């Protein structure tokens, strides 16, 4: 009886390629969100914001870390389970994430952005729920993202009500 096994180096290469793909997907969500939107720092500075609003320089570092965590989370599920239906839920939250910046900054539609971020919050929650039985580490990696989006939703609401 001959048993065929995948060479370890090929398996590692496939895993690394998968991580790159998930990194690219997260980066695309960030890039699509920023395409065609310029001057967000100036626009953010000009808004009437609550006293608990963060400075604009904080968003880049926070989102960079969060996108890395989002990418690793998806990769952990894919690595262990292939392409389960849970990754469709994951994809939905990425699309909603990408849509928020053009709605809020590009179109200046704070109410529609509030709807988008509320749906994003629900989609992240759904992703947490469907990832939980598949990978606890993947689930834990999404929790800071969910918390930040909770904060961002409150900020979106405060800006919407103060600037309309």
Secondary structure, DSSP 8 states (H G I E B T S, - for coil): -------HHHHHHHHHHHHHHHHHHHHHHHHHHHTT---HHHHHHHS---TT---THHHHHHHHHHHHHHHHHHHHHHHHHSS-THHHHHHHHHHHHHHHHIIIIIS--HHHHHHHHHHHHHHHHHHHHHHHTT-HHHHHHHHHHHHHHHHHHHHHHHHHHH--
